[in-house]
């Protein structure tokens, strides 16, 4: 959600700054909004990447648990101490 809102804010505020039809004060405000939105966009993308990594790790962990629960000849042999 952060990423989507940030993309919209970056596009709108950058367009307004580049267009240049606003006053100097308003242009500066929009430039600051564009920069802050860009930072939020990067943050959202990093969060998204970390969520994908965590989901993949969780799937692997569950698959490993299923493999370790096998019985009979296919069961893991205990390690001797």
Rosetta blueprint (number, residue, H / E / L):
1 X L
2 X H
3 X H
4 X H
5 X H
6 X H
7 X H
8 X H
9 X H
10 X H
11 X H
12 X H
13 X H
14 X H
15 X H
16 X H
17 X H
18 X H
19 X H
20 X L
21 X L
22 X L
23 X L
24 X H
25 X H
26 X H
27 X H
28 X H
29 X H
30 X H
31 X H
32 X H
33 X H
34 X H
35 X H
36 X H
37 X H
38 X H
39 X H
40 X H
41 X H
42 X H
43 X H
44 X H
45 X H
46 X H
47 X H
48 X H
49 X H
50 X H
51 X H
52 X H
53 X H
54 X H
55 X H
56 X H
57 X H
58 X H
59 X H
60 X H
61 X H
62 X H
63 X H
64 X H
65 X H
66 X H
67 X H
68 X H
69 X L
70 X L
71 X L
72 X H
73 X H
74 X H
75 X L
76 X L
77 X L
78 X L
79 X L
80 X L
81 X L
